[in-house]
Amino acid sequence: MTEPEHATLSPSGAERWSTCPASVQLEAGYPDSSSDYADEGTAAHAVAEMALREGKDAMAYKGRRIPVRAGKTVEVTADMATEVQKYIDYVRDVAAGHELLLEQRLDISRWVPEAFGTSDAVILREDGELHICDLKFGRGVKVDAEENKQMILYALGALDQFAVLMDFERVRMTIHQPRLNHVSEWAITVDELRERGAHLKEAADRAYLYVGSETPPVPSDFGPSEKACRFCKARAKCPAAAAEVAVVVSRNVTATPDDFEVVPPQGDMAAPDLGVLMGRVDEIEAWCKAVRAETERRLLLGEAVDGFKLVLGRAGPRKWTSEQEAEELLKAMRLKSDEMYDKKVISPTTAEKLLKDTPRRWAKAQTLITKSEGSPSVAPASDKRPALAVKPAADDFDDVTPSAAEGADLV
């Protein structure tokens, strides 16, 4: 699902602002950013919409370049088409015989001030069920539909918009993550949905008080948690998040965040303060790594660790048990040579090994070689590499007010 560029309280951020209203003020002024993963998700959504509208399969768009933002396009690959097709098949199956609405803009302002969104798919069923489907194309974290606040808000918006067409008795919400082979459904009655909407409205009204406000947040309006902090842009400068970490590393099971004095930065995080923290990041990360390693070691020994267990990791990619036997089998199946083999030009590194003894040929090949510059990275001031000269952030970004979009979900 997508949201408007200037949503004040984004539905995708509901897990954060509904439990940590102070974060609305702390995030103000942070620029929105995109990523290759987000762009890929945008393209996948576009392919799904086109295929469902035009009655085609996703593979029909293989090779097409999809505009995702200004100056950026993403090519539809066979892998993308294969994964998106899983979602397309699901929607076609559950929507068969019912009215299917794609990319439906929803007004959620009755529940959250100034909030709008666009649903991937809304299905109106004559049996009294309203079905909201959400495609998430990321491969990171599985997201469940049950009690998902973003899905609740979109369901509320759809109910408000389409209740005039028929009497709905229940609402079904589905999150489809094809790359994780994960489909999560949750169905509740309309009354149960509205009850949850009332709680979210109360939380949204509280969070909205911090939009454009310069009054320091009250301590009770901070609510650090795994879900609330995961995508919070202000996490590094948040005093409540720092206090929460202090509780954990103190190993004092009776301690609370109030037992630790964490001085909140004034305005944006001061550079000296940030420098002190960066000086200890490696040490803290090493400690975290050691905790993970010790937990794994004990579990592998058969010892119990409260709240954790060993599970099988994600399976690796498929491969032939014997490439020679596979080659013989595919030949027997009369596949053509260009169908059986993946061919690509050798890499510059391989070319250098083959041509280095003939300088003239290698010199010609070098004219076709390029490499990207290294990405900027943070290093101690003692590092021997020269410091990069960068323009002030104001030269690169438009001014972003607290009403800027909060960013995407797990696309």
TORZAMAR-7864 format. One record per residue (C-alpha): residue in three letters; x, y, z; residue number from 0. Coordinates in steps of 0.1 Angstrom, whole numbers. Layout:
% TORZAMAR-7864
(ALA,(X,Y,Z),NUM);
...
% end
This chain:
% TORZAMAR-7864
(MET,(0,0,0),0);
(THR,(12,35,-7),1);
(GLU,(6,67,11),2);
(PRO,(5,104,0),3);
(GLU,(37,123,-1),4);
(HIS,(27,147,27),5);
(ALA,(8,125,52),6);
(THR,(11,140,87),7);
(LEU,(7,108,106),8);
(SER,(14,80,82),9);
(PRO,(-6,48,85),10);
(SER,(26,28,80),11);
(GLY,(40,46,111),12);
(ALA,(10,38,133),13);
(GLU,(29,12,153),14);
(ARG,(53,40,163),15);
(TRP,(32,72,168),16);
(SER,(3,53,185),17);
(THR,(25,42,213),18);
(CYS,(52,69,212),19);
(PRO,(35,102,203),20);
(ALA,(67,121,212),21);
(SER,(84,106,182),22);
(VAL,(63,128,159),23);
(GLN,(82,159,172),24);
(LEU,(116,142,173),25);
(GLU,(113,131,137),26);
(ALA,(104,165,124),27);
(GLY,(129,178,99),28);
(TYR,(144,145,90),29);
(PRO,(145,141,52),30);
(ASP,(126,112,36),31);
(SER,(149,87,18),32);
(SER,(145,59,-6),33);
(SER,(165,28,-14),34);
(ASP,(169,2,-41),35);
(TYR,(147,-21,-21),36);
(ALA,(119,5,-18),37);
(ASP,(123,12,-56),38);
(GLU,(120,-26,-63),39);
(GLY,(89,-27,-42),40);
(THR,(73,2,-60),41);
(ALA,(80,-16,-94),42);
(ALA,(65,-48,-81),43);
(HIS,(33,-31,-70),44);
(ALA,(31,-15,-105),45);
(VAL,(34,-48,-122),46);
(ALA,(8,-64,-100),47);
(GLU,(-17,-36,-107),48);
(MET,(-11,-37,-145),49);
(ALA,(-14,-75,-146),50);
(LEU,(-47,-75,-126),51);
(ARG,(-61,-46,-147),52);
(GLU,(-51,-60,-180),53);
(GLY,(-58,-97,-173),54);
(LYS,(-22,-107,-180),55);
(ASP,(5,-126,-161),56);
(ALA,(34,-108,-145),57);
(MET,(59,-124,-169),58);
(ALA,(43,-103,-197),59);
(TYR,(61,-73,-183),60);
(LYS,(95,-89,-181),61);
(GLY,(121,-65,-195),62);
(ARG,(99,-34,-191),63);
(ARG,(114,-5,-171),64);
(ILE,(90,9,-145),65);
(PRO,(94,45,-134),66);
(VAL,(96,45,-96),67);
(ARG,(106,81,-89),68);
(ALA,(121,111,-106),69);
(GLY,(149,99,-129),70);
(LYS,(148,63,-117),71);
(THR,(134,32,-133),72);
(VAL,(135,-4,-123),73);
(GLU,(136,-33,-149),74);
(VAL,(111,-61,-144),75);
(THR,(132,-93,-141),76);
(ALA,(120,-129,-144),77);
(ASP,(125,-133,-106),78);
(MET,(104,-103,-98),79);
(ALA,(76,-115,-122),80);
(THR,(77,-150,-107),81);
(GLU,(72,-136,-71),82);
(VAL,(46,-110,-81),83);
(GLN,(26,-137,-99),84);
(LYS,(20,-154,-65),85);
(TYR,(2,-123,-52),86);
(ILE,(-17,-119,-85),87);
(ASP,(-29,-155,-84),88);
(TYR,(-40,-150,-48),89);
(VAL,(-60,-119,-56),90);
(ARG,(-76,-134,-86),91);
(ASP,(-86,-164,-66),92);
(VAL,(-102,-145,-36),93);
(ALA,(-118,-119,-59),94);
(ALA,(-134,-143,-83),95);
(GLY,(-171,-134,-87),96);
(HIS,(-167,-103,-66),97);
(GLU,(-160,-66,-73),98);
(LEU,(-122,-59,-73),99);
(LEU,(-109,-23,-68),100);
(LEU,(-72,-16,-74),101);
(GLU,(-51,12,-61),102);
(GLN,(-81,27,-43),103);
(ARG,(-74,60,-26),104);
(LEU,(-89,60,10),105);
(ASP,(-97,88,33),106);
(ILE,(-87,80,68),107);
(SER,(-90,115,83),108);
(ARG,(-120,105,104),109);
(TRP,(-96,84,124),110);
(VAL,(-62,100,120),111);
(PRO,(-60,138,112),112);
(GLU,(-51,145,76),113);
(ALA,(-44,108,68),114);
(PHE,(-50,92,34),115);
(GLY,(-37,61,17),116);
(THR,(-40,40,-13),117);
(SER,(-49,3,-9),118);
(ASP,(-34,-23,-32),119);
(ALA,(-67,-42,-36),120);
(VAL,(-102,-39,-21),121);
(ILE,(-127,-67,-26),122);
(LEU,(-164,-61,-21),123);
(ARG,(-182,-93,-14),124);
(GLU,(-219,-97,-16),125);
(ASP,(-219,-120,14),126);
(GLY,(-211,-90,36),127);
(GLU,(-173,-93,38),128);
(LEU,(-149,-64,30),129);
(HIS,(-115,-77,20),130);
(ILE,(-83,-56,21),131);
(CYS,(-52,-70,4),132);
(ASP,(-17,-56,9),133);
(LEU,(14,-67,-11),134);
(LYS,(47,-64,7),135);
(PHE,(76,-72,-16),136);
(GLY,(104,-71,9),137);
(ARG,(123,-102,20),138);
(GLY,(132,-90,55),139);
(VAL,(107,-94,83),140);
(LYS,(75,-114,82),141);
(VAL,(45,-91,89),142);
(ASP,(13,-105,104),143);
(ALA,(-21,-91,96),144);
(GLU,(-35,-97,131),145);
(GLU,(-38,-65,151),146);
(ASN,(-17,-47,124),147);
(LYS,(-25,-10,129),148);
(GLN,(-17,0,93),149);
(MET,(-42,-26,80),150);
(ILE,(-68,-16,106),151);
(LEU,(-66,20,94),152);
(TYR,(-69,10,57),153);
(ALA,(-98,-12,66),154);
(LEU,(-115,16,84),155);
(GLY,(-110,39,54),156);
(ALA,(-124,13,30),157);
(LEU,(-154,7,53),158);
(ASP,(-162,44,55),159);
(GLN,(-160,47,17),160);
(PHE,(-179,16,6),161);
(ALA,(-205,11,34),162);
(VAL,(-230,30,13),163);
(LEU,(-228,3,-13),164);
(MET,(-237,-27,9),165);
(ASP,(-240,-37,45),166);
(PHE,(-207,-52,56),167);
(GLU,(-207,-75,86),168);
(ARG,(-170,-85,87),169);
(VAL,(-137,-73,74),170);
(ARG,(-108,-95,63),171);
(MET,(-73,-82,61),172);
(THR,(-45,-100,42),173);
(ILE,(-8,-93,40),174);
(HIS,(9,-111,12),175);
(GLN,(47,-114,12),176);
(PRO,(55,-136,-18),177);
(ARG,(93,-136,-14),178);
(LEU,(89,-150,21),179);
(ASN,(61,-174,11),180);
(HIS,(41,-157,38),181);
(VAL,(4,-150,36),182);
(SER,(-13,-137,68),183);
(GLU,(-50,-132,71),184);
(TRP,(-71,-118,99),185);
(ALA,(-109,-114,100),186);
(ILE,(-130,-95,125),187);
(THR,(-165,-81,127),188);
(VAL,(-172,-45,117),189);
(ASP,(-180,-37,154),190);
(GLU,(-146,-51,165),191);
(LEU,(-129,-30,137),192);
(ARG,(-145,2,149),193);
(GLU,(-137,-5,185),194);
(ARG,(-100,-7,175),195);
(GLY,(-105,24,154),196);
(ALA,(-117,43,184),197);
(HIS,(-85,34,203),198);
(LEU,(-63,45,173),199);
(LYS,(-82,77,170),200);
(GLU,(-75,86,206),201);
(ALA,(-38,78,201),202);
(ALA,(-37,98,168),203);
(ASP,(-52,128,184),204);
(ARG,(-25,127,211),205);
(ALA,(3,123,186),206);
(TYR,(-11,151,164),207);
(LEU,(-5,176,193),208);
(TYR,(32,173,185),209);
(VAL,(29,182,149),210);
(GLY,(47,216,146),211);
(SER,(50,218,184),212);
(GLU,(82,231,200),213);
(THR,(70,222,235),214);
(PRO,(93,195,249),215);
(PRO,(75,161,251),216);
(VAL,(63,149,284),217);
(PRO,(80,117,296),218);
(SER,(48,97,294),219);
(ASP,(46,103,257),220);
(PHE,(78,84,250),221);
(GLY,(71,47,244),222);
(PRO,(103,29,231),223);
(SER,(98,-6,219),224);
(GLU,(110,-29,191),225);
(LYS,(81,-20,168),226);
(ALA,(80,17,177),227);
(CYS,(118,22,173),228);
(ARG,(125,0,143),229);
(PHE,(120,26,116),230);
(CYS,(122,58,138),231);
(LYS,(145,84,122),232);
(ALA,(152,99,156),233);
(ARG,(163,68,173),234);
(ALA,(199,79,177),235);
(LYS,(190,111,196),236);
(CYS,(160,98,216),237);
(PRO,(166,100,254),238);
(ALA,(139,73,261),239);
(ALA,(155,48,237),240);
(ALA,(189,55,253),241);
(ALA,(175,49,287),242);
(GLU,(159,17,276),243);
(VAL,(193,4,263),244);
(ALA,(209,14,297),245);
(VAL,(184,-8,315),246);
(VAL,(193,-38,294),247);
(VAL,(231,-34,296),248);
(SER,(230,-27,334),249);
(ARG,(218,-63,339),250);
(ASN,(197,-50,368),251);
(VAL,(164,-68,365),252);
(THR,(147,-43,388),253);
(ALA,(160,-12,370),254);
(THR,(137,11,350),255);
(PRO,(145,38,325),256);
(ASP,(138,64,352),257);
(ASP,(169,51,371),258);
(PHE,(192,64,344),259);
(GLU,(198,101,337),260);
(VAL,(200,105,299),261);
(VAL,(205,141,289),262);
(PRO,(183,149,259),263);
(PRO,(200,168,231),264);
(GLN,(188,203,225),265);
(GLY,(173,205,190),266);
(ASP,(192,184,166),267);
(MET,(218,161,181),268);
(ALA,(249,181,189),269);
(ALA,(281,171,170),270);
(PRO,(302,166,201),271);
(ASP,(276,143,217),272);
(LEU,(274,123,185),273);
(GLY,(312,120,184),274);
(VAL,(313,106,219),275);
(LEU,(287,80,210),276);
(MET,(304,70,177),277);
(GLY,(336,65,197),278);
(ARG,(319,36,216),279);
(VAL,(297,21,188),280);
(ASP,(323,-6,179),281);
(GLU,(326,-16,215),282);
(ILE,(288,-18,219),283);
(GLU,(284,-37,187),284);
(ALA,(311,-62,197),285);
(TRP,(292,-67,230),286);
(CYS,(260,-74,211),287);
(LYS,(278,-98,188),288);
(ALA,(292,-116,218),289);
(VAL,(257,-120,234),290);
(ARG,(244,-135,201),291);
(ALA,(273,-159,199),292);
(GLU,(270,-170,235),293);
(THR,(233,-176,231),294);
(GLU,(239,-197,200),295);
(ARG,(267,-216,218),296);
(ARG,(245,-225,247),297);
(LEU,(215,-235,226),298);
(LEU,(238,-258,205),299);
(LEU,(249,-275,237),300);
(GLY,(212,-282,245),301);
(GLU,(210,-256,273),302);
(ALA,(178,-236,276),303);
(VAL,(178,-198,271),304);
(ASP,(146,-181,282),305);
(GLY,(126,-168,252),306);
(PHE,(148,-182,225),307);
(LYS,(153,-215,205),308);
(LEU,(172,-229,176),309);
(VAL,(153,-231,143),310);
(LEU,(164,-240,107),311);
(GLY,(174,-209,88),312);
(ARG,(161,-200,53),313);
(ALA,(168,-227,28),314);
(GLY,(195,-220,2),315);
(PRO,(190,-216,-35),316);
(ARG,(180,-246,-56),317);
(LYS,(209,-264,-74),318);
(TRP,(214,-295,-94),319);
(THR,(226,-325,-75),320);
(SER,(248,-333,-105),321);
(GLU,(253,-307,-132),322);
(GLN,(265,-335,-156),323);
(GLU,(233,-355,-152),324);
(ALA,(212,-324,-154),325);
(GLU,(230,-315,-187),326);
(GLU,(223,-349,-202),327);
(LEU,(187,-349,-191),328);
(LEU,(180,-314,-206),329);
(LYS,(197,-325,-238),330);
(ALA,(174,-355,-239),331);
(MET,(145,-332,-235),332);
(ARG,(156,-315,-267),333);
(LEU,(162,-281,-251),334);
(LYS,(182,-257,-273),335);
(SER,(217,-247,-263),336);
(ASP,(207,-211,-256),337);
(GLU,(179,-224,-234),338);
(MET,(202,-247,-215),339);
(TYR,(230,-224,-207),340);
(ASP,(234,-190,-191),341);
(LYS,(260,-170,-210),342);
(LYS,(276,-137,-200),343);
(VAL,(307,-118,-208),344);
(ILE,(337,-125,-186),345);
(SER,(345,-100,-159),346);
(PRO,(373,-74,-162),347);
(THR,(392,-93,-136),348);
(THR,(391,-125,-157),349);
(ALA,(399,-105,-189),350);
(GLU,(430,-90,-172),351);
(LYS,(443,-125,-164),352);
(LEU,(438,-136,-200),353);
(LEU,(452,-104,-216),354);
(LYS,(479,-91,-192),355);
(ASP,(506,-107,-213),356);
(THR,(496,-87,-244),357);
(PRO,(496,-50,-232),358);
(ARG,(481,-36,-264),359);
(ARG,(450,-58,-262),360);
(TRP,(447,-52,-225),361);
(ALA,(450,-14,-230),362);
(LYS,(421,-15,-255),363);
(ALA,(400,-36,-231),364);
(GLN,(406,-11,-203),365);
(THR,(388,17,-223),366);
(LEU,(356,-2,-217),367);
(ILE,(361,-8,-179),368);
(THR,(346,14,-152),369);
(LYS,(339,10,-116),370);
(SER,(317,29,-92),371);
(GLU,(332,51,-65),372);
(GLY,(332,39,-30),373);
(SER,(303,50,-8),374);
(PRO,(309,75,19),375);
(SER,(316,58,53),376);
(VAL,(323,71,88),377);
(ALA,(359,67,100),378);
(PRO,(378,80,130),379);
(ALA,(396,113,126),380);
(SER,(429,94,128),381);
(ASP,(422,75,96),382);
(LYS,(449,81,70),383);
(ARG,(424,86,42),384);
(PRO,(415,122,33),385);
(ALA,(382,136,45),386);
(LEU,(355,140,19),387);
(ALA,(343,175,12),388);
(VAL,(305,175,12),389);
(LYS,(279,201,6),390);
(PRO,(256,210,35),391);
(ALA,(225,189,37),392);
(ALA,(203,219,29),393);
(ASP,(219,220,-6),394);
(ASP,(208,184,-13),395);
(PHE,(174,182,2),396);
(ASP,(142,201,1),397);
(ASP,(130,215,34),398);
(VAL,(109,187,51),399);
(THR,(83,197,76),400);
(PRO,(66,175,102),401);
(SER,(40,167,76),402);
(ALA,(64,148,53),403);
(ALA,(57,112,46),404);
(GLU,(71,88,72),405);
(GLY,(84,64,47),406);
(ALA,(74,30,33),407);
(ASP,(65,-2,52),408);
(LEU,(82,-37,43),409);
(VAL,(73,-30,6),410);
% end
